[in-house]
Amino acid sequence: MRAQDTRTGSGQAVVVGGGIAGLAAAHRLLDSGVRVTVLEASDRVGGKLLPGEIAGARVDLGAESMLARRPEAVALAREVGLADRLAPPATATASIWTRGALRPMPKGHVMGVPGTAAALAGLLSDEGLRRIGRDADLPRTEIGDDVAVGAHVAERLGREVVDRLVEPLLGGVYAGDAYRISMRSAVPQLFQAVRAHDSLTEAVRDIQDKAAAGSRTGPVFMGIRGGVGQLPLAVAESVRARGGEIVTGAPVTELRRTGPQGRPDGWRITAGDRVLHADAVVLALPAPAAATLLRAEAPAAAAELAAVEYASMALITLAYRRADVTLPEGSGFLVPPVDGRTIKASTFASRKWGWIDEENPELLVVRTSVGRYGESEVLDRDDEDLVGVSRHDLREATGLTAAPVAGRVTRWYDGLPQYPVGHHARVARVREHVAAVPGLAVCGAAYDGVGIPACIASAYAAVDALRGDRAGVDALTANPVQSLHGGAGE
């Protein structure tokens, strides 16, 4: 089939990728009066934000909450008409399933790193608590330009802190390995504090003191009635209402500069039988897909992006008759890998989100997650098997023996980019190479944070950079968005 050549005039931008980052980029481009086309390879928009249902109940089958202490996601939701549907979690009380029991999630820590040994009493062994107390007597550890979270915490406080708390918390965000994950990229607040103090616990207490002095109010996390998966749908509707075009089922196969040799003046984008010409392109894609498209025009950036690794995971959503189920209090629990369980977390969705409870008084919805970095083989199990192992672990953790009335498995292959030591430097190099190519920008979860606000901030910074304002890009490169954990199973 001969390609359709769609020529456009000046002020045309193409966004490749229809996840929340790409949609946010399109939304911001339209603010400038630019004509925008979004090309999405799959048959839907939204990426890892996926609304769905189970036994007639509306649920999220992907990400379920967004950090409210960053403004971007909540502000965008309000801007696209979702203000009256914003809803914080009904409970944020979670547990850790470790050493054979559900134990209350401790307070007084920063991503699992405590300010005092007492903060983890009841979770760690007596020896583990004593090991934390020795931190103040250790000589200062120089961490240089970056350091792995787990490695540094284990050196200062002992491995038990990492294995029982830091690992499951970071795993809930990145599905990664705490002993590989970059402190600078994943927990930037802690990284800066560690560089300014002699002991790790002192650094944590400094963060806590500053947070207390700031007296921030309001919920840390926010959801949306009907599911966070409603957000990309509302943004897409807004983009279309303002004149933007969104094309699904349109995988981009080639991206080339056009114009006289040595003086390129635009882009040629090939997507199936369609060819578009644009003044600017925003790539809002996972790193491997972006690398493939950039090989011809930005080979150095492509090489860097091709090296970004990903973790795969699956979410198992279960619906029970409420009359058949008695669950512990709270929003759910996390599971340390050191305990050898299959699931890594469980969310009691009907407890965590009041709107699920209100809409489905006869049902109780629970979800579990499986899969960590380097464990993609678990996703190869069939649905019945994954439901079975989830039920087994739920029974062991909570005593839940009832049979669900429905079960749903959602697999996210290569769903979460990994942020190993040196990730921030790689992102800086990518942006340097991309900035040398006129009319090109990149954004998404592979750069400055995996959470929804981080992806939106990345999109806004990319669009602003195309307009000559690099303040947002520079700010994100210097200070990535910390992705916090809001309970269990994020």
C-alpha positions, 0 to 999 in steps of 0.5 A: 500500500502506498503511503499517504503523504500528509503535508502540514505547514508551520506550527505542527508537532507530532507526539509519538506515544499516547501514554500519560506523558505523551498526552500531557505533552500534547496538552501543553503543546496545544496551549501554544497554539501548535497543531498536534498529532499524537501517534499511539502504536496500540489500540488505546491511550493511557499506557500503564494507566488502565481502567477496567472492571471485575465482577461489574466493579470499576477498578484500575488494572494498572497504576492506582494512585498518584503523588499529590505532594507534587502538583502536576498530576492533580492539577492536570486532572482538575484542568481536564474536568476531573476535580469533583472525582479526585479522592484520597485513599480512605486509609493509608495504614499498611503492613509488612508481611515478614517473619511469618506475620503481618507487622504494622508499617513503621513510621519515622523512616524515609523510604524504609531508612529509619532515623532511629532504631526505635522506629523499626522496633517490632519489625527487625530482630534485636540484633538488627535494631542494635546494628542501626544504633552503631551508625552514629559511631561509624566514620563518614561514608563518602558516596561520590556522584551516586550510590546504590540505596541498598548498598549504602544502607546495608553498610551503615545500618545492616542488611536487615533494614534493607531486606525487611523494609527498604527492599519491599518499599522500593520494590513496590515502586520500581519492581527492582533490586534495592542493591542496584537502585540509584539513591540519587535518582530514586530517593534524591531527597535522601541522597542530598541529605546523606552528602551533608551529614556524617551518619545516615540516621542523622541525615534521615532526622534532618529530612524529618525535621525539615518536613515537620517545620514545613507543616505540609497539609493535605493527602500525600496521595490521590486517586480518582473515582472510577480509577486513575485510568480515567485520567488519560481518557480525560486528557485525550478528550481535552486534546481532541476538543481543542483540535488535536488529533490522536491516532491509535493503531499507528506504530511509528517505524521511521523518524527522519530529518527533512530539508536541504542537506546540512540545513534540515527544517523539519521531520518526516514521520512514518506510521504504517501507511501514513507519512506526516511532516512536522516542525517538532517531535516529542518521543514519549516512549519507553527507552527501547522504542525511543532508541530504535527511532533515534538511531538514524538522527541521534545515534548517541542518544539511541545507544544510551537509551538502548541500555536502559533495563526494565522489569516486568510485573503482573497484577492479579485482581480478585473479587470476593463476596463481602459476606465471605471475607474477613481481612485485617485492618489497613490498605494492604501489605508489602512482602520482602523478597527475602521471605521467599514468597511469590507475591510482592504486595497486596492491596485491599482495594475496597478498603483503600479506595472508598469509592470502590466500597461505595459502588460495590457494597456486596463485593470486596476487591483485592489485588496482588502483584508479582514479578521483580527485576530479573524474574520475568518468567513468573509472568509466563505462568497461566492466569489460573496459576497466578490466581492460585499462587496469589490465593495461597499467599493471601491465605498464609498472610491473612487467613483468607480461605474464601474462593473469589467470584472472579479473577483477572490477570494483567501482565505488564511486560517491561513495564517499569524502567530501572534506575541503577547507579549512574542513571542520572548521568545517563539521562543527562547525556541523553538530553545533551545529545537530543538537545543538539537535534533541532525540534526534538524532545524526549519524555516519560518514565525512563528519565526523572521518575516513574510516578504519574506526576514525574511523567507529566513533569517530564512532558512539560519540560520537554515541550518547554525545551522545544520552545527554548525554555530549558529550566524545567529540563535542567531542574528535573535533571538536577532533582528527579521526582522521588516516587514514594510508596502509598501503602501496598501494591502501587 
